[in-house]
């Protein structure tokens, strides 16, 4: 569970680093890059331990960690897009997100 919590927190930082500057269109690009790199530092401080903890303890495979991270990224991004950027989520986005979340399900499904 610590791995999932760390991945969730790291993805919040990552989403702000990658997309937060979109709200500030008048800020010069070099400043947006500098601020994004500063935010991304904290994302890495959480992502690296999350992956190491999940992998070294044998809880997750590398593929499962990546797919889990992508699923968490989508959940965080949808909230960010709606609440922070005030964007509308369209039906085709929801269908697309659903199929990616299906990948998470199948990555963790045990087939005998």
Secondary structure per residue as TSV (DSSP state, phi and psi in degrees):
chain	resnum	aa	ss	phi	psi
A	1	X	-	360.0	-31.9
A	2	X	H	-61.3	-36.8
A	3	X	H	-61.4	-46.7
A	4	X	H	-64.5	-42.3
A	5	X	H	-64.1	-43.5
A	6	X	H	-64.2	-40.0
A	7	X	H	-64.1	-40.7
A	8	X	H	-61.0	-49.3
A	9	X	H	-64.0	-41.5
A	10	X	H	-64.5	-36.2
A	11	X	H	-70.3	-28.3
A	12	X	H	-64.6	-46.8
A	13	X	H	-61.6	-44.8
A	14	X	H	-60.1	-43.5
A	15	X	H	-63.5	-41.5
A	16	X	H	-67.1	-37.9
A	17	X	H	-65.2	-41.9
A	18	X	H	-82.2	-34.7
A	19	X	H	-122.8	-12.5
A	20	X	G	-60.4	-33.7
A	21	X	G	-69.1	-16.1
A	22	X	G	-62.6	-24.9
A	23	X	G	-75.0	-18.6
A	24	X	-	-114.3	77.0
A	25	X	T	-69.5	-22.0
A	26	X	T	-87.3	-9.0
A	27	X	S	-74.8	132.3
A	28	X	-	-58.0	148.0
A	29	X	H	-57.4	-40.4
A	30	X	H	-63.1	-35.0
A	31	X	H	-70.7	-40.2
A	32	X	H	-61.6	-40.5
A	33	X	H	-64.9	-45.4
A	34	X	H	-62.0	-45.0
A	35	X	H	-66.4	-41.3
A	36	X	H	-61.6	-40.5
A	37	X	H	-64.6	-38.3
A	38	X	H	-63.2	-41.6
A	39	X	H	-68.6	-40.3
A	40	X	H	-62.6	-27.9
A	41	X	H	-56.6	-44.3
A	42	X	H	-70.5	-31.9
A	43	X	H	-61.5	-45.0
A	44	X	H	-66.4	-35.0
A	45	X	H	-64.0	-19.7
A	46	X	H	-102.6	-37.6
A	47	X	H	-68.0	-44.8
A	48	X	H	-62.1	-48.5
A	49	X	H	-63.7	-35.4
A	50	X	H	-60.9	-48.6
A	51	X	H	-66.5	-41.5
A	52	X	H	-65.4	-45.3
A	53	X	H	-61.0	-46.9
A	54	X	H	-67.6	-33.7
A	55	X	H	-85.2	-48.4
A	56	X	H	-64.9	-36.9
A	57	X	T	-73.7	-8.5
A	58	X	T	79.4	11.2
A	59	X	S	-71.2	-41.5
A	60	X	S	-130.5	150.2
A	61	X	-	-82.3	168.0
A	62	X	H	-61.4	-40.5
A	63	X	H	-63.8	-42.1
A	64	X	H	-63.7	-40.4
A	65	X	H	-60.3	-44.0
A	66	X	H	-66.0	-45.2
A	67	X	H	-66.9	-40.4
A	68	X	H	-60.4	-44.3
A	69	X	H	-60.9	-40.6
A	70	X	H	-65.6	-40.7
A	71	X	H	-62.6	-44.6
A	72	X	H	-63.7	-40.2
A	73	X	H	-57.9	-42.8
A	74	X	H	-64.1	-44.1
A	75	X	H	-62.2	-45.7
A	76	X	H	-64.4	-43.5
A	77	X	H	-63.8	-41.0
A	78	X	H	-60.0	-46.6
A	79	X	H	-60.6	-42.9
A	80	X	H	-62.8	-47.2
A	81	X	H	-61.8	-40.8
A	82	X	H	-76.1	-48.6
A	83	X	H	-82.9	-37.7
A	84	X	T	-95.1	-47.8
A	85	X	S	-88.9	-10.4
A	86	X	-	59.1	39.5
A	87	X	-	-93.9	152.0
A	88	X	-	-87.0	136.4
A	89	X	-	-92.4	118.6
A	90	X	-	-90.5	162.6
A	91	X	H	-60.3	-37.8
A	92	X	H	-70.5	-27.6
A	93	X	H	-65.9	-43.1
A	94	X	H	-62.6	-43.4
A	95	X	H	-62.5	-43.8
A	96	X	H	-61.4	-45.6
A	97	X	H	-62.9	-38.8
A	98	X	H	-58.0	-45.2
A	99	X	H	-66.8	-34.6
A	100	X	H	-69.2	-38.9
A	101	X	H	-66.4	-28.7
A	102	X	H	-62.2	-34.3
A	103	X	H	-61.6	-39.1
A	104	X	H	-62.2	-46.2
A	105	X	H	-56.6	-50.1
A	106	X	H	-69.9	-27.5
A	107	X	H	-66.0	-29.8
A	108	X	H	-103.1	-7.1
A	109	X	-	-72.8	130.6
A	110	X	-	-93.7	119.9
A	111	X	-	-105.4	128.8
A	112	X	-	-96.4	360.0
